[in-house]
Amino acid sequence: MSNEAIKFNDVSLIYGTSTNQTKVLKGIDFNINSDEIVSIVGPSGSGKTSIIMLAAGLEKASSGSICIHSNEITVLNENELSLIRRQHIGIVFQSFYLIPNLSALENVMLSLEANQKYNMEDQAVELLTNFGLSHRIDHLPSELSGGEQQRVAIARALINKPSIILADEPTGNLDEENSQHMMELLFDYTKKNKTSLVMVTHDSEMAHKCDRIIEIKDGKIA
Amino acid sequence: MIDEIGANSKELLGGDIQIDSGADPLPNRTIKELSSLGLVSKSVNFFTMLSDKNDSSIFIDLRAVDDYYPLYGELKTEPPKANEYLFSQGDMPGILINENIKNQLSLQTGDEVNLMGRKFIVAGSISSVPDLARSAVFGEFAIISKGEFESFELRSTNSFLRHNYRMKINTEQFAQNNAKVISMFTGSDNIRVKLPKDSAQNLRSIIDNFSNFLNLVSVSAMIIAGIGISNTLLSFINQRSVSVAIKKSLGFSSIVIKFIYFYEIIIILFATSITAYFIGVLSPLIANYMIPEVLGLALKPSFSVANYLNIAFIGLLIVLIFSIPSLYSINSIRAMDLFRNTFQPVNLYFSRRNIVYIVLLTFVLVTYFVLQTKQQAITLSYFFAFFSSLVVFYFVARALIFSLKRFKGFYSNSYKIAYRNIVSKKSLAPIITISLGIGLTLLLTLSFVANILNKEIAENIPAKSPDIFFVGINKNEKSKLEDFILDKDDQAELDFRPMVSASFVSLNSVPVESIVSDNNPSGWVVRGDRRISWLKKPRENSPIVKGDWWMNGDSDNMYLSLDYKVASDIGIKIGDKITLNILGREVEGSVMNFRNVEYRNFGTNFAIIINSAYAEKLPYEYVGTLKSKLETNEIQAQIIKEFPNISSIKIDRIISKVSEILNKIFIAVSSISLVVIVIGLIVIVSAILVQANLRKYNNLIYKILGVDFSTILKAMTIEFALIYLSLIAFSISVATMASYYLIDNIFALDWAFNLNLTLILVLSTGIVTFVLILVANKNMFNPAVYPLIRNE
């Protein structure tokens, strides 16, 4: 595997019709290495989350190329993109996005089962226990605090041992203490597993703890 | 539709009500009183001799009618409107004759005939009479004007006269006037009152069954509407859970929010009920446009404020009952969910208080609805069956969840997703199972019933009936007639039965008049002369249902076999002694068995059969039927020419009116079956709606986690298949039991399981439901992740 985990080459993203276009990203270029922790910062509406979505293959670039571990993903179809996500990527959202009618354990197991990994309940329980949720395993998301929900969401993202973690303002809905705890979990994991972490954040203190900062302004790297 | 079929029943009777006063006419005072309640048409029937100019005579059933006749329907003659001649002041009085008289005396329009010493001119032949006079088809029948009858100056003491009064009741206060007429003659020994439902026994049962079917459909439609409301409202609340939580955070209490939505529902109910009522009122016009004119179904729109209010009140009760558990789900939406951004899909909410409300309102609805129906016990049992089915399907859902938990080791990511959706804590599987289960069960039950009812009606539209009915076949002529017909058509179906006239005298030495009341549905068997026959063994189409066949060969004792229904109605048991008057001699016989007798195919069927060894000592003649591929008029003309002494009657005359009515009922049942399919789909759609939002959200999460489209599709297929397969067996079982109960006990028809229909319905419902699920989740084919990540 190449040391280059993510590569954006002259990537543009345009929304809307030909007469009413919004240029979200304008010729973005950057590389992120396999064990690198990068924060993406910038004002609201600058295109930070769009970069995360493009990297995850959840959005199609209007032009340019995006490579994940040297695989050009802009030419892949839906199923191939799903495979890339399953094998290489874990995503953490600001709003957690847990499945409301599944318990904490079931939400984490879902990620394993999506990868056709069965009989790994012990591993999911262990991870949740490591995240301090051993007493919350059978609770529904609505029965968990915000911090607990985000820990479940992170466990779900990490359980498959992805080589890339994409986090969209993962501490945006958390208090300072929970934010700190969350970041420790993510940083520990990435360092231990030599994983890339790309994190969108508004928190400059958090951003400065990363190896590198990419600043986006008006759809361009500032 | 009911009105139209009712009008046809009135045609069969010839009025809204018929009063038979027997040999004596009604007193003038009574006729005056009747005239104040409606239009009265008087007629007199009697038997007399008619002869032609060559003095060839024939015994005929003569009907003298006034110029109001017929009150309903049309007297069809050849040439057309020949009946007008009866009431014109011509040189010679007119007479209308039926085809049998015309054929036997070789009469033409304009010929002279003698009737009780007076000359009449044949004004035309009768093609059909609306009030299905049996002798008009099976015998020799003629009509003259009542004025001419008066000129005979027959005394009312002549016992052979039969005075009939048919009435068209004033439409204003119809029910009261009708009841008043009935009450005028209640308790009278000599006067009998007949209503349209009494006009034809076969049709009566079919019309009653049709009415039962409508009742079943109306209860089902209410239930379906209720489930639809409940599911749609639950889906609506699920979609607005954020809005509800925000309202709560702003200080609105749950009860205020419930009232906000409740008022919305009431406004929607008010608007939709008015729209629906007007569509309903005008729908007969659309039906008239769509139904082929040849079937003569003329439906009339009828508007009534009282009807609307009645429907709106029932609608309000249904909305209240079925919206309570959905509206109360608002209680489980918490303002704190806004802070945690965790909105659970809400489920139907049952607390002690709302269970009490639901029970009370259901009691009001059931009582109010049942009191309006004629078949109250049956309607009540429909409701009971429905509520029982709800419980059954709830346990089916629980059993499915329990079973799946045992098989969780099944390795497939699609299965795992499906498994988690079904067994999760807040699973919507029970609601979907109950809705789909009830929808499929109702669809199957109503389709089973409609199919058997339509089959029954189709069988009664007599394709299998004979073409010609023969009476008065001399023993010596039987084989000659048989040879003659087979020579013309060797494939002809002939059926000859020996018969003799007999009358019922007593049952266990008790005179029959004191046993059988006027309104006994099988009273016709014991009144007047009845043709009886004999057989060496029971026929396949009239099998023994109770008792045993007799040993052949005993010519000293008479044994009787009776129609089971007749025996039940009259209260005759195996071993009872019945005395019959056969050819003037009273003979006592023992009842040996009961048969299931089929009268509907117009074949030669007998309510009473005796043992052939005893009967063969009696002088007898034959009756018979013919079904042939040859043109009926042609073969009949040849038979009349060759066998002038045998009366032959074309059956199509009598069946045409019956067929017309049956066709109308057939169309009605078929149309209603379509409505049933549509209402079944409504429940299915509502069941899909309940889970649509949750499923959309879940599918997006799966996509983010890297689950590909085919896995999601497979998971949805497995989830649907597991739920659907689990309820199929119960739906089929419940529908089979329900339809068996309905068909056997209420419709009194032969129930049979139709495997093809079941497979078609189950398969097509499954396919349609799954396609609807895919349509409701069409975003899954290209789900946009952007709105989710943006929290939109």
Interface residues (C-beta under 8 A of the other chain):
Chain A: T49 I52 M53 A56 L58 E59 E78 N79 S82 L83 I84 R85 R86 Q87 I89 I91 F93 Q94 S95 F96 Y97 L98 I99 P100 N101 L102 S103 E106 M109 L110 S111 E113 A114 N115 Q116 Y118 N119 L140 P141 S142 L144 S145 G146 Q149 R156 D168 N173
Chain B: R334 D337 F339 R340 N341 T342 F343 Q344 P345 G409 Y411 N413 K416 I417 R420 N421 S424 K425 K426 S427 L428 L694 Y697 N698 I701 Y702 K703 I704 L705 G706 V707 D708 F709 S710 T711 V785 Y786 L788 I789 R790 N791
